[in-house]
Amino acid sequence: MIKSDDINSALKKSWCTDNGGREKDTEETKRLISVVPDERQLDFLKLEYYNFIHFGINTFYKREWGDGKEDISRFNPEELDTDQWCAVLKETGSKGIIITAKHHDGFCLFDTKHTDHNVMNTPFGKDIVKMLSESCKKYDLKLGIYLSPWDRHEESYGTDAYNDYFTAQLTELCSNYGELFALWFDGACGEGKNGKKQVYDWDRYYSVIRELQPKAVIAICGPDVRWIGNEAGKVRESEWSVIPSEKDANAKVMDNSQQKASEAKKLATVSETDADLGSRAVVKDFDSLVFKPAEADVSVNYGWFYNDKKFRHASKMRKAEELADIYFGTVGSNASLLMNVPPNRKGLIDQRNVEQLKAFTALIKAPFENEEKLFASNLISDGHKLAPEALFEDGEGYMFLDGEKGVHLVFEGVLNLTAITMRENLAFSQRVEAFEIYASKGKGFTKVYEGTVIGSKKIVLFKKPIKASEILIVPTESRGNPVLKDIRIFKK
């Protein structure tokens, strides 16, 4: 236990004097913190949680993957209501929606001039991407597009001509539906009808997006956002955004992606070979580094498309508690969460999923109901009070811990703390490698938490409320001086 009158002895254990045995300012440190996000990545990281919509001809065939031979006259969601989708998702915390404009079966949910295999030639006969675009504007949600590179219907797939086809459809989507926040490409790749595997012209696709949608991130098979590596919402112990730049990054994603509908189970865990992507021990051997934040994708049901044959059993839905654990483990560990909510054959988010999402939302809000406002009077850094506006505004404010050994928070009375959240100002790169939190009721400090990275957001949840009149937050290892954007304290 640390005595209350000897706070400095606790802080002296931090990065400022020891830093895990490393010097604070070295050429390697400077190299690491020179890797920073661009504006589109910073804007993307503000979303934290948003939703996938898997909907299409598979919904009407009750399966996950189509083969491109489906009879699209079966597609007729008679009650389809994109306003309902947006209302439900907005109410339950979403910041945006990514829709499967085309899945591997090649059926398009938008009005395209390049194939008849699209929604306009079905009994429904309306451009669903256009409908969703209008609903997203109405409910202040951002819109993103998933366009499957693999197309099991298109005759040109497997030839150079397919890149013309894909680029033409990508141009339509980037031109006709307003501002997009993301273009999302997975790694599925198969053989065309000529028996040859398609070679995707990624650079050409990216140039179209950069020209027509300069604010959109290009995710997964793309330069801006990386896949977490599984479809179960499981992150690494230390999730780094500064990672080695690999020339074959897309090839690696494609190799590890699901190539058959039967391969879903292999994506339920993190591969041990990828357990560490960005520690100093890993990145020291690479000349080129990039800033590439992680995204986790998971479905509220055990399947991506709605399937009422499976859905009859409650066991096919993830419990709200599991979804909440995934949220805290991803958003709270420097990763974004893309959670799939599949509409049913009527074209609505099923009421069972609505109730599931409401229960999930209640669980993720519960620890944060009462925030303890921090003012200059209870922020102490090296004996000097900190101006709160420099640290706790949502703009570009930050606290640069130059020469300081940690943050000392002093409250009025004893509080029952439920959670602490922290964010680094990533414009200065991701720096904190490890930290500790100490709490005191006035008679001595006890360590109540230790963790590794902070990054875009760290959520520290206490299983039982922690009684404290003072808190110490001590970075114990850091790449140069930590730069925190905010610290928030929540109480019961």
C-alpha positions in Angstrom: 0.0 0.0 0.0 1.2 3.5 -0.8 0.9 6.2 1.8 -1.3 9.2 0.9 1.6 11.6 1.8 4.0 9.8 -0.5 2.3 10.0 -3.8 5.5 10.8 -5.6 6.9 7.4 -4.6 4.1 5.8 -6.6 4.6 8.0 -9.5 8.3 7.4 -9.6 7.6 3.9 -10.7 6.2 5.3 -14.0 7.7 5.8 -17.5 9.3 9.1 -16.6 12.1 7.4 -14.6 12.0 3.8 -15.7 9.7 3.3 -18.7 10.1 -0.5 -18.6 13.8 -0.2 -18.7 13.8 1.9 -21.9 15.0 5.4 -22.6 12.2 7.8 -23.2 13.6 9.7 -26.2 15.4 7.6 -28.8 15.5 7.5 -32.6 13.3 4.4 -32.5 10.8 6.2 -30.3 10.7 9.1 -32.7 10.2 6.7 -35.6 7.2 5.1 -33.8 5.4 8.3 -32.8 5.9 9.8 -36.3 3.3 7.3 -37.5 -0.1 9.1 -37.2 -3.6 8.8 -38.6 -4.9 11.0 -41.4 -8.1 13.0 -41.1 -10.4 10.4 -42.5 -9.1 7.8 -40.0 -9.5 10.3 -37.1 -13.1 11.0 -38.2 -13.8 7.2 -38.5 -12.5 6.5 -35.0 -15.1 8.9 -33.5 -17.9 6.5 -34.5 -16.8 3.6 -32.3 -19.9 1.5 -32.9 -22.0 1.1 -36.1 -23.9 -1.6 -37.9 -23.8 -4.0 -40.8 -27.0 -4.8 -42.7 -26.8 -8.1 -44.5 -29.8 -8.3 -46.7 -30.4 -9.7 -50.2 -31.4 -12.7 -52.2 -29.9 -15.0 -49.5 -32.5 -13.7 -47.1 -35.2 -15.3 -49.3 -33.3 -18.6 -49.8 -32.5 -18.9 -46.1 -28.8 -19.3 -46.5 -25.6 -17.5 -46.0 -24.0 -17.8 -49.4 -25.6 -17.8 -52.8 -24.1 -19.2 -56.0 -25.4 -16.6 -58.5 -28.1 -18.9 -59.9 -30.9 -17.7 -57.7 -34.3 -16.7 -59.1 -34.5 -13.1 -58.1 -38.2 -13.0 -58.6 -38.4 -14.4 -55.1 -37.1 -11.2 -53.7 -40.1 -9.2 -52.5 -39.8 -7.7 -49.0 -43.4 -6.4 -48.9 -43.0 -4.4 -45.7 -39.5 -3.1 -46.2 -38.9 0.1 -44.2 -35.4 1.5 -44.1 -36.7 4.2 -41.7 -37.4 1.4 -39.3 -33.9 0.1 -39.6 -32.4 3.5 -38.9 -34.8 4.3 -36.1 -34.0 1.0 -34.3 -30.3 1.3 -34.8 -30.1 5.0 -33.9 -32.1 4.4 -30.7 -29.7 1.6 -29.7 -26.5 3.6 -30.1 -25.4 3.2 -33.7 -23.5 5.9 -35.6 -23.7 4.5 -39.1 -24.8 1.6 -41.3 -22.9 -0.4 -43.9 -25.2 -2.3 -46.3 -24.4 -5.3 -48.5 -25.1 -3.6 -51.8 -23.9 -6.8 -53.4 -22.9 -10.1 -51.8 -21.0 -13.0 -53.4 -24.1 -14.1 -55.3 -23.9 -11.0 -57.5 -27.4 -9.7 -56.7 -27.4 -5.9 -56.4 -29.6 -3.9 -54.1 -29.1 -0.8 -56.1 -30.1 0.5 -59.6 -27.1 -0.5 -61.7 -26.7 -0.2 -65.5 -24.2 -3.0 -65.6 -26.3 -6.1 -64.8 -29.9 -7.1 -64.9 -29.3 -9.2 -61.8 -30.5 -6.4 -59.5 -33.4 -5.2 -57.3 -35.0 -3.2 -60.1 -35.9 -6.4 -61.9 -37.7 -8.0 -58.9 -41.3 -7.7 -57.8 -40.0 -5.1 -55.2 -38.5 -2.9 -57.9 -37.0 -0.2 -55.8 -33.4 1.0 -55.2 -32.8 -0.1 -51.6 -29.4 1.6 -51.3 -31.1 4.9 -52.3 -33.9 4.3 -49.8 -31.4 3.7 -47.0 -29.3 6.7 -48.0 -32.4 8.9 -47.5 -33.2 7.2 -44.2 -29.7 7.7 -42.9 -29.9 11.4 -43.6 -33.2 11.6 -41.8 -31.8 9.9 -38.7 -28.4 11.4 -38.8 -26.6 8.2 -39.5 -23.6 7.8 -41.7 -23.8 5.4 -44.8 -21.2 2.9 -45.9 -21.2 0.3 -48.7 -20.1 -3.3 -48.8 -19.5 -4.4 -52.4 -18.4 -8.0 -52.7 -15.3 -8.3 -54.9 -16.3 -11.9 -55.5 -19.3 -12.3 -57.9 -20.6 -15.8 -58.6 -23.1 -14.5 -61.2 -21.1 -12.2 -63.4 -19.8 -13.9 -66.6 -16.7 -11.8 -66.7 -15.5 -12.9 -63.3 -12.1 -14.5 -63.6 -11.0 -12.2 -66.4 -9.5 -8.7 -66.8 -12.9 -7.5 -68.0 -14.3 -8.1 -64.5 -12.2 -5.2 -63.1 -13.9 -2.9 -65.6 -17.3 -4.3 -64.4 -16.5 -3.9 -60.7 -15.0 -0.4 -61.2 -18.1 0.7 -63.0 -20.4 -0.5 -60.2 -18.1 1.1 -57.6 -18.3 4.4 -59.5 -22.1 4.2 -59.4 -22.2 3.7 -55.7 -19.6 6.4 -55.0 -21.6 8.9 -57.2 -25.3 8.3 -56.6 -25.8 8.0 -52.9 -24.4 11.0 -51.2 -21.4 11.1 -48.9 -20.1 7.7 -47.7 -18.1 7.1 -44.6 -16.7 3.7 -45.6 -16.2 1.3 -48.5 -15.9 -2.2 -47.1 -14.2 -5.1 -49.0 -13.7 -8.6 -47.7 -11.2 -11.1 -48.9 -13.5 -13.7 -50.6 -12.0 -14.7 -53.9 -13.0 -17.6 -56.1 -12.8 -19.0 -59.6 -14.7 -17.6 -62.5 -16.7 -19.7 -65.0 -13.5 -19.9 -67.1 -11.9 -21.8 -64.2 -9.5 -19.0 -63.4 -9.2 -17.1 -60.1 -9.9 -13.4 -60.3 -7.0 -11.0 -59.8 -8.5 -7.8 -58.3 -7.1 -4.5 -59.4 -7.1 -2.9 -55.9 -5.2 0.2 -56.8 -7.8 1.0 -59.5 -10.6 0.5 -57.0 -8.9 2.7 -54.4 -8.3 5.5 -56.9 -12.0 5.7 -57.8 -12.9 5.9 -54.1 -10.3 8.6 -53.3 -11.5 10.7 -56.2 -15.3 10.4 -55.6 -15.4 9.8 -51.9 -12.3 11.4 -50.4 -13.6 11.3 -46.8 -14.4 7.6 -46.9 -12.2 5.0 -45.2 -11.4 1.9 -47.3 -11.7 -1.0 -44.8 -10.4 -4.5 -44.5 -9.0 -5.1 -48.0 -7.9 -1.5 -48.0 -5.3 0.9 -46.6 -7.3 2.6 -43.8 -8.9 0.1 -41.5 -7.8 -3.5 -40.7 -9.8 -6.6 -39.9 -9.4 -7.9 -36.3 -8.9 -11.4 -37.7 -12.0 -13.2 -36.6 -15.8 -12.8 -36.7 -16.4 -13.3 -33.0 -15.5 -9.8 -31.7 -12.3 -11.0 -30.0 -9.4 -8.6 -29.7 -5.8 -9.0 -28.7 -4.5 -8.2 -25.2 -2.7 -5.2 -26.8 -4.4 -3.9 -29.9 -2.0 -1.7 -31.8 -2.8 0.7 -34.6 0.8 1.4 -35.5 1.8 -1.8 -37.3 4.2 -3.0 -40.0 3.3 -2.1 -43.6 3.0 -5.2 -45.6 3.0 -5.2 -49.4 0.8 -8.3 -49.4 -1.6 -7.1 -46.7 -4.7 -7.8 -48.9 -3.4 -11.2 -49.9 -3.1 -12.1 -46.2 -6.6 -10.9 -45.5 -7.9 -13.0 -48.5 -6.0 -16.1 -47.3 -7.5 -15.8 -43.8 -11.0 -14.9 -44.9 -13.9 -17.3 -45.3 -13.8 -18.8 -48.8 -16.6 -21.3 -48.2 -19.9 -21.0 -46.3 -18.8 -24.0 -44.3 -15.6 -22.3 -43.0 -17.4 -19.9 -40.5 -16.2 -21.8 -37.4 -12.6 -21.1 -38.2 -13.1 -17.4 -37.7 -14.3 -17.7 -34.1 -10.9 -17.2 -32.5 -7.7 -15.1 -32.8 -4.8 -17.0 -34.4 -1.9 -17.2 -32.0 0.5 -16.2 -34.8 -1.3 -12.9 -34.9 -1.5 -12.3 -31.2 1.0 -9.4 -31.4 1.0 -7.0 -34.3 2.5 -3.9 -32.9 4.8 -4.3 -29.9 8.3 -2.8 -30.0 9.6 -6.3 -30.3 7.6 -6.9 -33.5 7.9 -3.5 -35.2 11.7 -3.1 -34.7 12.3 -5.5 -37.6 10.3 -3.5 -40.1 11.5 -0.5 -41.9 8.0 0.7 -43.0 5.1 1.2 -40.5 1.5 2.4 -41.0 -1.3 3.7 -38.8 -4.1 1.2 -39.4 -6.8 0.9 -36.6 -8.6 -2.3 -36.0 -12.3 -3.2 -36.6 -14.2 -6.1 -35.2 -17.2 -7.5 -37.0 -19.8 -9.8 -35.4 -23.5 -10.6 -36.0 -26.3 -10.4 -33.4 -27.4 -13.8 -34.6 -25.2 -16.8 -35.3 -25.3 -16.1 -39.0 -25.0 -13.0 -41.2 -28.3 -13.2 -43.1 -31.7 -13.6 -41.5 -32.8 -17.3 -41.5 -36.1 -17.9 -39.7 -35.6 -21.7 -39.9 -32.7 -21.2 -37.5 -34.1 -18.2 -35.8 -36.9 -20.2 -34.2 -34.4 -21.2 -31.6 -33.3 -18.6 -29.1 -29.9 -20.3 -29.1 -29.3 -18.8 -32.5 -29.3 -15.3 -31.1 -26.4 -13.9 -29.1 -27.5 -12.9 -25.6 -27.5 -9.2 -24.8 -24.8 -9.9 -22.2 -22.5 -11.5 -24.8 -23.0 -8.5 -27.1 -22.2 -6.1 -24.2 -19.0 -8.0 -23.4 -18.0 -7.8 -27.1 -18.7 -4.0 -27.0 -16.6 -3.4 -23.9 -13.9 -5.7 -25.2 -13.6 -4.0 -28.6 -14.6 -0.3 -28.3 -12.9 -0.4 -24.9 -9.7 -1.8 -26.2 -8.8 0.4 -29.2 -11.0 -1.2 -31.8 -14.2 -0.2 -33.6 -17.2 -2.5 -33.5 -19.3 -3.3 -36.7 -22.3 -5.3 -35.5 -24.5 -7.0 -38.0 -28.3 -6.7 -37.7 -30.0 -8.7 -40.6 -33.6 -7.7 -41.7 -36.1 -10.4 -42.1 -38.0 -11.4 -45.3 -40.6 -8.7 -44.7 -37.8 -6.2 -44.9 -37.9 -5.2 -41.2 -35.5 -5.7 -38.3 -37.2 -8.6 -36.4 -38.8 -7.6 -33.1 -36.8 -10.2 -31.3 -33.6 -8.5 -32.5 -35.1 -5.1 -31.5 -35.6 -6.3 -27.9 -32.2 -7.9 -27.9 -30.6 -4.6 -29.1 -32.5 -2.6 -26.4 -31.3 -5.0 -23.7 -27.7 -4.7 -25.1 -27.9 -0.9 -25.0 -29.1 -0.8 -21.4 -26.2 -3.0 -20.4 -23.5 -0.8 -22.1 -25.0 2.4 -20.7 -25.4 1.1 -17.1 -21.8 1.8 -15.9 -21.8 5.3 -17.4 -25.1 6.8 -16.0 -23.4 9.3 -13.6 -20.3 11.1 -14.7 -18.2 12.9 -12.2 -17.3 16.2 -13.8 -13.6 17.0 -13.6 -12.6 20.6 -12.9 -9.2 22.4 -12.4 -9.6 22.0 -8.7 -9.3 18.2 -8.8 -6.7 17.7 -11.5 -3.1 17.9 -10.4 -0.1 17.4 -12.6 3.4 17.8 -11.1 1.8 20.1 -8.4 0.1 22.3 -11.0 -3.6 22.4 -11.6 -4.7 21.6 -15.1 -7.2 23.7 -17.0 -10.2 21.4 -17.7 -10.9 22.8 -21.1 -7.4 21.7 -22.3 -8.3 18.1 -21.5 -12.0 17.4 -21.5 -13.4 19.2 -24.6 -14.4 16.9 -27.5 -12.4 19.1 -29.9 -8.6 19.0 -30.2 -7.8 19.6 -26.5 -5.3 17.3 -24.9 -2.9 17.0 -22.0 0.7 16.5 -22.8 2.4 14.8 -19.9 5.8 16.4 -20.5 8.1 15.5 -17.6 5.1 14.4 -15.5 4.7 11.0 -13.9 1.0 10.6 -14.0 -2.4 12.2 -13.2 -3.7 12.7 -9.7 -7.5 13.2 -9.3 -8.8 14.5 -6.0 -12.6 14.3 -5.4 -14.9 16.0 -2.9 -15.7 13.2 -0.6 -15.6 9.4 -1.3 -17.1 8.3 -4.5 -18.3 4.8 -5.6 -16.5 4.5 -9.0 -18.0 2.2 -11.6 -15.8 3.0 -14.6 -13.0 5.1 -16.0 -12.5 5.8 -19.7 -9.5 7.3 -21.3 -8.5 8.4 -24.8 -5.2 9.3 -26.3 -5.0 12.2 -28.8 -4.0 10.0 -31.7 -2.9 13.0 -33.8 0.3 12.5 -31.7 0.2 8.7 -32.5 -0.6 5.8 -30.2 1.9 6.1 -27.3 0.9 4.4 -24.0 2.1 0.8 -23.8 1.1 0.1 -20.1 -0.5 1.9 -17.2 -1.7 1.4 -13.7 -4.6 2.9 -11.6 -4.4 3.4 -7.9 -7.3 4.4 -5.6 -7.3 5.9 -2.1 -10.0 6.7 0.5 -7.5 8.9 2.3 -5.3 6.5 4.2 -3.2 4.9 1.4 -3.3 4.0 -2.2 -4.1 0.5 -3.6 -3.6 -0.7 -7.1 -7.1 -1.3 -8.6 -6.2 -1.9 -12.3 -3.3 -2.4 -14.7 -3.6 -2.5 -18.4 -1.7 -2.2 -21.6 -2.7 0.1 -24.5 -5.2 3.0 -24.4 -5.4 4.3 -28.0 -8.7 5.5 -29.3 -10.5 4.5 -26.1 -9.9 2.4 -23.0 -12.8 1.4 -20.9 -11.9 0.3 -17.4 -14.9 -1.4 -15.7 -14.9 -2.3 -12.1 -16.8 -5.5 -11.2 -17.7 -3.8 -7.9 -17.8 -0.1 -7.3 -14.4 1.2 -6.1 -14.6 3.6 -3.1 -12.2 6.5 -3.7 -11.5 10.1 -2.8 -8.4 10.1 -4.9 -7.2 8.4 -8.1 -3.7 8.0 -9.6 -3.4 7.2 -13.2 0.2 6.2 -13.9 1.6 5.4 -17.4 4.3 2.8 -16.7 5.5 2.4 -20.3 5.1 4.8 -23.1 6.6 5.8 -26.5 7.7 9.2 -25.5 5.5 11.4 -23.4 1.8 10.3 -23.3 -0.7 12.6 -24.8 -4.2 12.1 -23.4 -7.3 13.5 -25.0 -9.6 12.9 -22.1 -10.2 11.0 -18.9 -13.8 10.5 -17.6 -14.8 9.2 -14.2 -18.1 7.5 -13.6 -19.8 6.8 -10.3 -22.7 4.9 -8.9 
